[in-house]
Amino acid sequence: MKGKENGRREIGSGADHEILTDREFELLVLLAEGRTNQELSECLSISINTVKTHLRNIFNKLDVDNRTQAAAYARETKLVR
């Protein structure tokens, strides 16, 4: 993660970096804690469909296929603890 600017967090480096929005980052932190989609929805006061949309965006930006890989990536790169 390079930094935070205007509600967005950069991940990666150089031309390969992507931007996570604050909401996507919030969701990633909760995801890494092992929360279900229902719990994510309740914690963030958003619909399940919105959770799924954010998850797809996160997976694309982190270049992973599922929530387990996303959580592992976030821990390995120190995005979350």
N, C-alpha and C positions, 0 to 999 in steps of 0.2 A: 504494500500500500504506500503510495507516494505521499498523499496528503488529502486534505479535505478542503473543498472550495465550492461555495454556492450550493451546499446541500448534497454534494456528490463526493464519493471516495474513489480514488484511482487505485487500481490493482494492476500488477504487472509492471513492465518497464518498456521504454522505447516505443516502437510502433505497435507492440503487442498489448499495450495497456488498454484496459476497459474501465468504465465508470459505473460504480454501484451508487444508486440513489440512497439517500438516508433511509428510506423505507425498506429498500432491498437489504441494506446493511443490518437494520434492526431485525428483519426477518431472518437473515442468515445467523445472527447471534442466537436467536431463539431456536432456530433449526439445529444449530450445533449443540444446544442443550438437550436435544432429543424430543422436542415438542412435536405433536401430531399436527396435521393441517387444521383440525378443529380447534386445538389449543392456540395455534398461531392466529387463527381467525378471531378467537375470543380475546386474546392478549392485545391485539392490534385494532380491535373493533372494525374489522373488515370482513367481507364475505369470503366464503370458501373459494369461489371462483377468482376473486382478486388474489388470494393467497396463491392459487395455482398459476396465475399469470405472473406474479412476482417470482415464483420458483422457476418457471420456464426461463424468465429473463436472467435470473441468477445463474442457472445452469449454463445458459448460452455464454454469458460473460466470463464464467470461470472455466468454460470448456470442459464440463463434466456431464455425466449422464443421469445422475440421481442424487438424492439428498445425502446419502452416506458419503459419496465422493465429494459433494459440496462441503459437508462438515469437516471431512478429513483435510481438504484443501485449505479451508479457512484456518484450521489449527496449525497445519504445516507452515503456512505463510504468515502466521502470527496475526491474521485478521481478527481472530477471536482466541480466547484462552481455553 
